[in-house]
């Protein structure tokens, strides 16, 4: 009986979770290498719904970590924005969650390509990040720079893998549970859910 009552209370509270998202179309776009940013994107989707969209490049980065890093560092030096294979009808969306790992203490060039390619004027942008323990770097500031006519909300950042040390996917077990709770708190803090 108690279990039934708790189940009913839980389902009622979920059904009555009004949010600022009522009637809004949500896109959750992410760039991931070790799948940690993708896992956070899924956690966001679980709370807010919306469409998940992984960025793909016309010419993918090398699988080899060191070659990947060397190419990305050169792209940052040259301010090169790699062409994207991914396409999206941005007119359909009101709120865009933008997720990326920290590369070279910066936002990855492909995410800059996305922010530059699409007209995000008037949209609400919510950035999120995974990193190797050094933080988001200049990533959230770059999102603001690329989206001057958007409402950019406070970002969320968490530690993911440390590929350089062979630590790849970490969003499982205790880490997944803790991160999922943090994501929910962040969504409440930025008033996307109650």
N, C-alpha and C positions, 0 to 999 in steps of 0.2 A: 504494500500500500504506500509506504514512504517512497519507495523507488518510483512508483507511478506518479506520485505527487511531484517529486523532484523533476521527473521527465517532463511533465506538463508545464511546470514553472519555467524550465529551461527553454522549451519550445515556444512558450508564450513570449519570453523575454527576447528570443531571437526574432520572432515575428513582429514584435513591436519596437524594433530598433530603428527608429526614424533616423535619417541621416541627411546631410546636406546634399546627398547624391540623388535625391528623389527627382526622377525625370532626366537626369544627366547621363550622358553616354561617356563611358570610361575606357581609356586605352592604357594598358600597362606595357610599355615598351622597355626592352632590356637588352643588354649586351652581356654575354657571359663566356667565360673560357673554361672554368672548372665546375660550372653548374651551380655555384653558390648564389650568384645574383639571380639566376633563374628560380632557385628555391625560395628566395625572398619574394620574388615577383608572384609566385604561386600563393604565398602566405597573404599577400596583399589581395590577390584575386579572391581568396577564400572569404575575406572580410567585406569586400566592396563589389564583387562581381567584375564585369567588364571583360574586355578582350585582351588576351596575352599576345604579344608580338615580339619575337626574337629578331634582332638585327642580323642580317646576313650581308656579307660583302660580295661584290662582283668577283674580286680576287681574294679568297680567304688568306688569313695570316698563316705563316708556317706552323706546323704542329710542334716543331722543336721550340722549346721555351726560349732559349738564348737567341735564336734567330728571330723569333716573334718580338722579343724585347728590343733587339737592335733595329728592326724595321719600324717599330712604333716610336722609338726615340728619334729616329731620323724623320719620321712624319711630323712629329711635334716640332722639331727644329725647322723644318721646311714649311710649317703651317699647312701641310697637305691634308686634304679631306678626302679619304678614300671613297670611291663610289659605292653606293649601296644597291644590293639586289632587291632588298625588301622595299615594298611599296605599300602605301596605306592611303585611304581616302580620309584625310585629316578633317574635312568638313563635318564628318559624322560625329566627332568627339568634342566634348566640353572640358573634360578633365584628363590630363595626360600624366601618368606616373612614369618617370624616367629613371631607369636603373642601370648602374654601371659599376664595374670594378675600378679601383684606383690603379692607374698605370703611370709610372714615373711621376707620382704625386700629382697627377693631372687627370682630367676626364679623357677617356680614350678617344683617339681621332674618329672612329666610326660614330660615336655618339655625337661628336661635334658635327659630323656630316648630317646626321638626322636632324639636329636642332637648326642647322643652317638651311637644310633642304625644304623644310615644311614651315608654312605660315602658322605660327602659334599665337598670333595676336588675339587678345581677349580670352585666351584659354587659361585655365588653372593648371599649373605645373607643380607636381610633387616629386622631387628627386629622392632617390635612395641609392645606397652604395654598399659594396662589400670591399674589404681591403685586407692586406696582410698584417694588420696591426699598427700601421703607421698613420691611419686616419684617411680622411677623404681628400686631403691636400687642397688644391684650388678648385676641385670639382664642382662644388655647389655654387661657388662664385662664378664659374664659367657658365653654368646653366643660366644664372641671372643675366650675365652679359649677352648670351645668345637669345634670351627671351625678354627683351626690354619692355615689350608691350603686353606681357603676360603677368598674371598674378602667380608669383613663385612662392610656394609654401616652404616652411622649415623642412629641411631634409632629414633623412634617417640614415645612419651609418652603423655597420657592424663588422666585426672581424670575420673573414672567410678563411680560405685556404692560404697557404704560403707555398706557392708552386715552386719557387726557387729552392725550397727545402724538401720538396717532394710531398708536401701536405696538400692534397687536392680537395676533394669534396668533404666538407665538415658539417653540413647541415643535416645531422642525424642525431638521434638519441637526445641527450641532455641539451646539447647546443641547439638543436632544432626546436625543442620545447621552449627554451629560454628566448630564442630569437622570435619565435611566433608570438610570445607574450609581449615582447618589446615592440614588435610591429603593430600589434593591436593598440598598445598604449600610445604609440606615435600617431596612429590614425585618429585616436580620440583627441590627442593634444592638438592636432591640426584641424580638428572639428569636421573630419570627414565622416566619422561614425560617432555615436554616443556611447 
